[in-house]
Amino acid sequence: MKTAILYARVSTEDQADSGLGLADQLTKLRAMATVKDLDGIEKIDDGYSAKSLNRPAMTEALEMLAAGEADALVVTKLDRLTRSVGDFADLLDLATKQGWALNVIELGVDTGTASGKLVANVMMSVAQWEREVIGERTSAAPQQLKRDGKRLGRPVTLADSARTRIATERSDGRSLRAIAGDLNTDGIQTSQGGKQWFAATVKAVLDSIELDQHAA
C-alpha cells in the first residue's frame, strides 16, 4: 500500500469560513485515501497563511517526500497548499524530480495519473507564461529608467558572497525553500539584517540580481 501525506491548513481568518475548517478538510482527505487505497499520514498547519510554504507541517511533509517516506501529497484545495502560482509550479517540478505525486482534489490534479499530469502541465504552462510576461515588464522598466538617467535598483546591503551563493545555488536547480533553509542554518543575515530567510526573501534577492544585470 502506498503512503500519502494528507495535508490540511487553516489560518485564523479561515476558521470562521464554511468549508475551510480542519474537520471538513480531513473528512475529504480521508475519503480520498480510502478510495485510492492509500495509507494516510495527516499533517496539519493550524493558524498559518498560504503566503509562504515555510510552515512547520508543510516542511515536515516535503522532507518526508524527499526522503521517500511517502509517495504522495494530497490537499483538498489549491489555496490550502499555496496562493502562489509560482510556488505551485515549483512543487509540481519538485514532485516530478523526486518521484512523488501531488493530488489537489478540487482541481482534479493527480500527477500519479496520466490525466492528472495533463492538467498539471497545463497549469505549469500558464505559470511559465505569467512569469515571462512579468519578466518582460520588469525588463522594460529599468531600461526606461536608465534612459531617463535615474539610478536603478535598491541599495545593496547584502554581502556579495551571499548574493553569489544564492544565484549559484538557484542556477544549480535548488528550490527557494532549500536555499533559505541553508542560509538560516549557516546564520547568514538578510539584506535588512534579519536572521530568518524565507523562500520569498531569497526570490527578492534573485530579482534584485536580475534587475542589476538588466541595468548593466
C-alpha positions, 0 to 999 in steps of 0.5 A, a space after each residue: 500500500 502506498 503512503 500519502 501525506 494528507 495535508 490540511 491548513 487553516 489560518 485564523 481568518 479561515 476558521 470562521 469560513 464554511 468549508 475551510 475548517 480542519 474537520 471538513 478538510 480531513 473528512 475529504 482527505 480521508 475519503 480520498 485515501 480510502 478510495 485510492 487505497 492509500 495509507 494516510 499520514 495527516 499533517 496539519 498547519 493550524 493558524 498559518 497563511 498560504 503566503 509562504 510554504 515555510 510552515 512547520 507541517 508543510 516542511 515536515 511533509 516535503 522532507 518526508 517526500 524527499 526522503 521517500 517516506 511517502 509517495 504522495 501529497 494530497 490537499 483538498 484545495 489549491 489555496 490550502 497548499 499555496 496562493 502562489 502560482 509560482 510556488 505551485 509550479 515549483 512543487 509540481 517540478 519538485 514532485 516530478 524530480 523526486 518521484 512523488 505525486 501531488 493530488 489537489 482534489 478540487 482541481 482534479 490534479 493527480 500527477 500519479 495519473 496520466 490525466 492528472 499530469 495533463 492538467 498539471 502541465 497545463 497549469 505549469 504552462 500558464 505559470 511559465 507564461 505569467 512569469 515571462 510576461 512579468 519578466 518582460 515588464 520588469 525588463 522594460 522598466 529599468 531600461 526606461 529608467 536608465 534612459 531617463 538617467 535615474 539610478 536603478 535598483 535598491 541599495 545593496 546591503 547584502 554581502 556579495 558572497 551571499 548574493 553569489 551563493 544564492 544565484 549559484 545555488 538557484 542556477 544549480 536547480 535548488 528550490 527557494 525553500 532549500 536555499 533559505 533553509 541553508 542560509 538560516 542554518 549557516 546564520 547568514 543575515 538578510 539584506 535588512 539584517 534579519 536572521 530568518 530567510 524565507 523562500 520569498 526573501 531569497 526570490 527578492 534577492 534573485 530579482 534584485 540580481 536580475 534587475 542589476 544585470 538588466 541595468 548593466 
